[in-house]
Amino acid sequence: MTQLEVRYYKPELRRLGPLTLEVLRLVRIEPLELSAVTPSDAVDRVYDILVNVVERYRGGEPMVVEVRAYLKTGEIAAATLTKQTGHRAVTMLFPRPARLFRIGVGGPEGVKWFDVAEDVYVYHGRVELPESVDIVMLDTEEGLRVITRREVEEHLEELRRLQEQARKRQKRRRAGRRREG
């Protein structure tokens, strides 16, 4: 018998130290048991759970859903679904949701650490850096992740490009409707 957890997270913008960071707040955990015979059966079941979640929450608010399978070996296998609205500049903060313990910010005057007092998680999200910050270090339950200013700026540039493409498509559609009418 394999133990599963379906974890529901809600994204929120939080001011942590000198930066604004999109974090996840864990809102619900649903424990499940899986009587899969093979690893393939387990993967199929996790996929079915994620499809069911998509159907249940279609059109609702943004969320992140993670299915964790606790294996006999003690390892955790996870699959994550992110439901967002619109184009957003997101930086991969961590490969899967991980509880955040503290944040280090580095600039010309060295590194300063800020403890995170609440239970929040990081995954993919928006990062707003003040000019004095060149790097951000996220210390989580899964390890340390270093994010550079350049990485954040590249994601912002990608967002601008996507928004410009969307504006051009919308403009072409409007022009096509005017010609038809």
C-alpha positions as CSV (number, residue, x, y, z in Angstrom):
1,M,0.0,0.0,0.0
2,T,1.4,3.4,-1.0
3,Q,0.5,6.5,0.9
4,L,-0.4,9.6,-1.2
5,E,-1.0,13.2,-0.3
6,V,-2.7,15.7,-2.4
7,R,-1.4,19.1,-1.3
8,Y,-3.2,22.3,-2.3
9,Y,-1.3,25.6,-2.3
10,K,-2.5,29.2,-2.8
11,P,0.0,31.7,-4.4
12,E,0.4,35.0,-2.5
13,L,2.8,37.9,-2.9
14,R,4.7,38.6,0.4
15,R,7.2,41.1,1.4
16,L,10.1,39.1,2.9
17,G,13.1,41.2,3.9
18,P,13.8,43.8,1.2
19,L,12.1,41.8,-1.6
20,T,8.7,40.9,-2.7
21,L,8.3,37.2,-3.4
22,E,5.5,35.1,-4.7
23,V,5.2,32.3,-2.1
24,L,2.7,29.4,-1.6
25,R,0.5,29.0,1.4
26,L,-0.5,25.4,2.1
27,V,-4.3,25.4,2.4
28,R,-5.2,21.7,2.4
29,I,-3.8,18.2,2.5
30,E,-5.9,15.2,1.4
31,P,-4.3,11.9,2.4
32,L,-5.0,8.9,0.1
33,E,-4.0,5.3,-0.1
34,L,-3.0,3.6,-3.3
35,S,-3.1,-0.1,-3.8
36,A,-1.0,0.0,-7.0
37,V,0.6,-3.3,-8.0
38,T,3.3,-1.8,-10.3
39,P,5.0,1.6,-10.5
40,S,3.1,2.1,-13.8
41,D,-0.2,1.7,-11.9
42,A,1.0,4.4,-9.4
43,V,1.9,6.8,-12.1
44,D,-1.5,6.3,-13.8
45,R,-3.3,7.0,-10.5
46,V,-1.3,10.2,-9.8
47,Y,-2.2,11.3,-13.4
48,D,-5.9,10.6,-12.8
49,I,-5.8,12.6,-9.5
50,L,-4.3,15.6,-11.3
51,V,-6.8,15.4,-14.2
52,N,-9.6,15.2,-11.6
53,V,-8.2,18.3,-9.8
54,V,-8.1,20.2,-13.2
55,E,-11.8,19.4,-13.9
56,R,-12.9,20.3,-10.4
57,Y,-11.2,23.7,-10.3
58,R,-11.6,24.8,-13.9
59,G,-12.0,28.6,-14.0
60,G,-11.3,29.1,-10.3
61,E,-8.5,31.0,-8.7
62,P,-4.8,30.3,-9.3
63,M,-3.4,27.4,-7.3
64,V,-0.7,24.8,-7.2
65,V,-1.5,21.1,-6.6
66,E,1.1,18.6,-5.7
67,V,0.6,14.9,-5.4
68,R,3.2,13.2,-3.2
69,A,3.7,9.5,-3.1
70,Y,5.6,8.1,-0.1
71,L,7.3,5.0,-1.4
72,K,8.5,1.9,0.6
73,T,12.1,3.0,0.2
74,G,11.3,6.2,2.1
75,E,11.7,8.4,-1.0
76,I,9.0,10.8,-2.1
77,A,7.9,10.9,-5.7
78,A,5.9,14.1,-6.6
79,A,3.9,15.5,-9.5
80,T,2.9,19.1,-9.5
81,L,0.2,21.0,-11.4
82,T,0.2,24.8,-11.6
83,K,-3.1,26.6,-12.5
84,Q,-2.5,30.2,-13.4
85,T,-4.4,33.1,-15.1
86,G,-2.8,35.2,-17.7
87,H,0.9,35.7,-18.6
88,R,3.2,36.2,-15.6
89,A,6.9,36.6,-15.2
90,V,7.7,33.6,-13.1
91,T,11.1,32.4,-12.0
92,M,11.7,28.8,-10.9
93,L,12.3,29.3,-7.3
94,F,12.5,25.5,-6.6
95,P,11.9,22.4,-8.6
96,R,8.8,21.5,-6.5
97,P,7.1,23.2,-3.6
98,A,9.6,23.4,-0.6
99,R,9.1,25.0,2.8
100,L,11.0,28.2,3.1
101,F,13.1,28.8,6.2
102,R,15.1,31.9,5.5
103,I,16.1,34.3,2.7
104,G,19.6,35.6,2.0
105,V,20.0,38.8,-0.1
106,G,23.4,39.7,-1.5
107,G,24.6,43.0,-2.8
108,P,27.7,45.3,-2.7
109,E,27.7,45.2,1.1
110,G,27.6,41.4,1.5
111,V,24.9,39.0,2.4
112,K,22.1,39.6,4.9
113,W,19.8,36.8,6.1
114,F,16.1,37.1,7.0
115,D,14.2,34.4,8.9
116,V,10.8,33.5,7.5
117,A,8.5,33.2,10.6
118,E,5.4,31.7,8.8
119,D,4.8,28.5,7.0
120,V,5.3,29.4,3.3
121,Y,6.6,27.4,0.4
122,V,8.4,28.4,-2.8
123,Y,8.0,26.9,-6.2
124,H,7.6,29.1,-9.3
125,G,6.8,32.7,-8.7
126,R,7.3,36.4,-9.2
127,V,10.4,38.0,-7.6
128,E,10.7,41.8,-7.2
129,L,14.3,42.8,-6.3
130,P,15.4,46.3,-5.1
131,E,18.3,47.8,-7.0
132,S,20.7,47.0,-4.2
133,V,20.2,43.2,-4.4
134,D,22.2,41.2,-6.9
135,I,21.4,37.6,-5.7
136,V,18.8,35.9,-3.6
137,M,19.4,32.7,-1.6
138,L,16.4,30.6,-0.6
139,D,17.1,28.2,2.3
140,T,14.4,25.5,2.2
141,E,13.6,22.1,3.6
142,E,15.0,20.7,0.2
143,G,18.2,22.7,0.2
144,L,19.5,26.0,-1.0
145,R,18.7,27.8,-4.2
146,V,20.6,30.8,-5.5
147,I,18.8,33.2,-7.9
148,T,20.6,36.0,-9.7
149,R,19.3,39.4,-10.8
150,R,20.0,38.4,-14.4
151,E,17.8,35.3,-14.1
152,V,14.9,37.5,-12.8
153,E,15.4,40.1,-15.5
154,E,15.4,37.4,-18.2
155,H,12.0,36.2,-17.0
156,L,10.6,39.7,-17.0
157,E,11.9,40.2,-20.6
158,E,10.1,37.0,-21.6
159,L,6.9,38.2,-20.0
160,R,7.1,41.5,-21.9
161,R,7.7,39.5,-25.2
162,L,4.6,37.3,-24.5
163,Q,2.5,40.3,-23.6
164,E,3.5,42.0,-26.9
165,Q,2.7,38.9,-28.9
166,A,-0.7,38.7,-27.2
167,R,-1.4,42.4,-28.0
168,K,-0.5,41.9,-31.7
169,R,-2.7,38.8,-32.0
170,Q,-5.6,40.7,-30.4
171,K,-5.0,43.7,-32.8
172,R,-5.0,41.3,-35.8
173,R,-8.3,39.7,-34.6
174,R,-10.0,43.1,-34.2
175,A,-8.8,44.2,-37.7
176,G,-10.1,40.9,-39.2
177,R,-13.5,41.4,-37.5
178,R,-13.8,45.0,-38.9
179,R,-13.1,43.7,-42.4
180,E,-15.8,41.0,-42.1
181,G,-18.4,43.5,-40.7
